[in-house]
Amino acid sequence: MNLISAVRDFSMFNKCVRNNQNCTGVRFHVFDNREENKPIPVCYNSFLEQYDYSNDSWFVFCHEDFELREKLSELVNNFDKRFLHGVVGGCRKGLCGFGMQVIYGNMIEVNRDGSGVAWYPGRFVSRPLVVEAFDCCCLIVHSSLVKKHNLRFDENLYFDFYVEDFCAMAKVKYRILSYVHPVKCCHHSGSKATERFYRHLPYLEKKYPKNCFVGTLTYFGTPTWQKRLQDKMMRLLHLRN
C-alpha cells in the first residue's frame, strides 16, 4: 500500500500520518512542498507517472493533517478495486437527483491548532454509500484502476477541487462510482472555503457542460438553480467568517 502526501508542515504530517500506528506497513511517498509549494495535482501526478504498475497496490492520497483512527490495512481489505473510495463526500437527496446537498461520512473535523470543539461535517454512515465527490482530504484508489483508464488529476485545479474533479471525471468518462465508507478518522483542518476556491467554478462549468456534481462544500459543473443558490449561500457563510 502506498500513501501519497504533499507536505508543508512536517510536524503535523508526522503526528497525523507518518507516526500514526494505524498506518503501519504503508510505504510513504512524501513531496516536500515547503519551498516550491507546487500544486497538489502536480505532485500526485508525478507519483502516478513514475509508479511501476506491475506492482498491484492501493494508493492513498491524503492531506498532511488527515488522521486515521483505525487500521488502514484492515480497512481496504473489503474495498472493491473497480471503484473510488473516501471518508467524506457529498451527494444530492431528493427526487431524481435534483435535491439539495447532503454530506455523508464519519470523519471528525477539528481546528488545526486543537482549539475549539470537534464536529462532524457529514451524516453518519454504517455501510459504504455512493456519493458524487469526496473532500480532498482523502482519496483511495487501486493501481489497477489507474492503469486501466490512465487516471490523472487535473493540474489546472491547483489546491482546490482536484479530488472532486477526479471523482467527476471518473464517473463521466468511465462510469466509476465513488464510495464513502464508515471510517473513524479526523481532519485537523477547520479551514473554510476561500475566494480562491470559488475561482475554479467557471473552469469546471466549462469542463462539465452537461453535468452537475456536488461535493462537501458546493455544487460544480453545469449551472443549475441548486448550484447557484448553494454558491451564494456558501460565499456568504464562509467569506464572512
Disulfide bonds with the S-S distance in Angstrom:
none
